[in-house]
Amino acid sequence: MSKVRWLVCCLLVFSGVWLYGCQDYKNEIEARRLLDQCKKIKVGMQYQDVYKLMGKPINMTEFEKNGRKKVTYYYLSPRLASTFTQCVVDKQSDLVEKVLCGD
């Protein structure tokens, strides 16, 4: 392999690693911000207030418990968190029933 080809390959690999590291760093900063916001959420809050604090969730799941429909909203969590940052909301009342902040 020629020196130029080897240099181009090294530059491409380095660029990929650098871009991945920058995005990973941005995600970690955002996750820490969301963790701080999550600690402000209280059981009984309206989901609209949670949305104002946390923004758009990265995922959500719907389920039924005791005959009532619920939604779990998941948010970006810090890398070494023991659990996802999430909140469970009753669909009928639109009130928060459970909050887990990814510590």
MOURTA-V115656 format. One record per pair of residues at least 24 apart in sequence whose C-alpha atoms are under 6 Angstrom apart, sorted by sequence separation. I is the first residue (numbers start at 1). J is the second residue. If there is no record, write none. Layout:
I:J ; I:J
//
This chain:
77:102 ; 31:76 ; 31:77 ; 31:78 ; 47:94 ; 46:94 ; 47:95 ; 46:95 ; 28:78 ; 45:95 ; 44:95 ; 45:96 ; 44:96 ; 43:96 ; 43:97 ; 38:101
//
